[in-house]
């Protein structure tokens, strides 16, 4: 896909790395909502996190595209980090990037049509958690309060079973530890005490 990088000295102690065909690629950085499986299992509902991605399009060929997570550390093949390879596109991305909190994406929330979710994202509401936490003063659109209350109810119903299951699992683990400790105490007591079920056998000649 890419030619080997070339290093050019631009000063006494400064260098610039170029990649033969990078200029033949249109680079666009953007945020993609990616499901966080570990956080989703913990919360009992889908939790998404925003991951920076890069879309690369070959010049003059819109059918040749690469869409992948941003490479921030470079790679074994000698390629520099993506922000260094396409600095102008990276600066444009940083200047327009909005900090989006992790949570359940409105686009993935079944009770809300995607068209309405996109409208809410335009006014800075990206997750169900954000929607549920809106104050009354922010609910300036028709049906806003009802939608916020629906989000609150959904989060409560989605969180409660997960919390209950986690508590049950913790209790089961604690109960198992207690039973194991009891068994260990019984085993130690059995080693220290003689077996009372054994009968004492005496030689008849010893009986007086």
N, C-alpha and C positions, 0 to 999 in steps of 0.2 A: 504493500500500500504506500509506503513512504520510502524515500531514498535515505541513505546514511546522512547523518547530520555533519555539518562542516563548521569548524570554529574559526572565527575571524578576529584578529586582534584589532581593537579600536583605540587603544591607548596603551600606556606603559603597563598598567595593571588591570586593564578592562578588556573583556572579550565579548563577542556576540556569536550566538549559535544560530545557524540557519538550517533549514531542512529543505532539500531540493524541490519538493513539490508542494510544500505548504501553501505557497502563493496561488497554487492552482485549486485550492479548496476554499469554499466559503464556510466560515465557522460561525456558529451561533450558540451562545451559552444560554441555558434556561434552567429553571427549577422543575423537577418532576416529583410528584407525590408518589412515594414508594411505601408499600405496606411494611410496617415493622412487626414481624411475626412474634418476637419475644414480648414486646410491649402489648401486643394484641392479646396474647395468651394471659398475661398478667392482669389486664384490665377487663377481659371478658367481652371486648368489642373491638372492631377494627381501628387500629391506631396507625396513622400515616406520618411519615417524616419527609421533609423536603430535601432532596438530594440534587446537587448541581450536575446537569448533563450537558453534553455538547453534541450538536448536530453538524455534521460535516457533509457538504455537497460538492461534488466534483464540478469544476467550472465547465460550463457548456454541456453538462449531462445531468439533468435533474433526476434521472433514474438511479444514479450511483450515489448512494448516501450511506453514512455511518452515524448511528445514534447510540451513544454510550455514556457511562458516568465520566465525569471530568477526571482526568489523570493529573493529580496535584503533585506527584512525587517523581515523575519521570519513570522510565522502565529500563529493563535489562538491555533492550535493543538499542539503547543510546538516545532515545527520544527525550527531549526536555519536557518539563511539565507543560500541560496545555496552556495555562495562562501566559507562559513565556513564549510559546510558539505563536499564539494569536493574541498579542497584548491589547490591540485596539478593541477586539471583540470582548475580551475579558473586562476591560475598563467600562465598556458600554453596559455589560451585564451587571457589574457592581454598582454602577450609578442608578440603575433602575430596579435593583433587587429590593424586594419588600420582605422584611422579616416575618415569616409565617410560623406560628407556634405549631408544635406537633399536636396531633389529635385526630379525631374522626373527620375525614374530609366530607364537606357538604356534597361533593360530587358523588360520594359513595354512600350517602345517607338515603336509604330507601324511601322514607316518608316525603322527601323533597324532590320534585322534578329537577332534572339537570339544568333546564333553562332558568329556573329560579335560583338554583345554586350558583350559576354563572353570574346572575344579576347581583347576588349578595357578595360574591368575590370582588366585584367591581367597586363595592363600597367598603372593602377591607374585612369582610367576614368570610373566613375560609373554613372554619371547623365548627362542628356541633357544639364543642365546648365554648367557643367564642360566642355563638348565638345564644346559648343558655345563660351566659354571664352578662348579657347586655342590660344596662340600666333602662328604666322607663324613658328617660330623656332621649335615648338613642333610637327608640322604636317609633320612627317618624313615618313609616310607610304603612299602608292599609294591611291589616292582618299581622302586623309585626309582633304584637303582644301574644297573640294566639300561637304563632310559630315559635316564639321563645319559650312559652310554657310547654309546648310539645317537645322541644329539645330538652328541657329540664326533666320532663317525665321520662323521656327515652333514656337519658343518661342514668337516671335513678334505677330504672328497670334493668338496664344493661349492666350496671355496676353491682347491684345488690347480689345477684346470684354468684358473681365471680368472687365477691368478698366472702359470701357464705361458704362457697366451696373451698376457698383458701383457709378459712377458719376451721372448717371440718377437717381438712387435711392436716393442719397443725395439731388439732386435738387428737387425731388418730396417731400421729407420730409421737406425741407426748404420752399417750396411753400405752403405746408399744414399748416406749422406753421404761415406763414405770413397771410394766409386767416383766420386762427383762431384768430389771433391778431386783424385783421380788424373787425371781427364780435364782438369781445369783446369791442372794442372801440365804435362801433355803439350801442351796448346794453347799455353801460354806458351813452352815449349821450342821448339816448331815455329816460333814467331814470331821467336825470337832466332837460330836456326841457319839457314844457307842450305840450299837444297834440293840435296842431293848428287846427285840424279838428273839434274839439268840438265847438259848437255854444253857445254863452252866452245867457242864458234864464233870462229875467227880468220880475218882477211883473208889470203888466200894471199900477198899482196904483203908482209905483215909477217913471213912465215916466211923465215929466213935459213939 
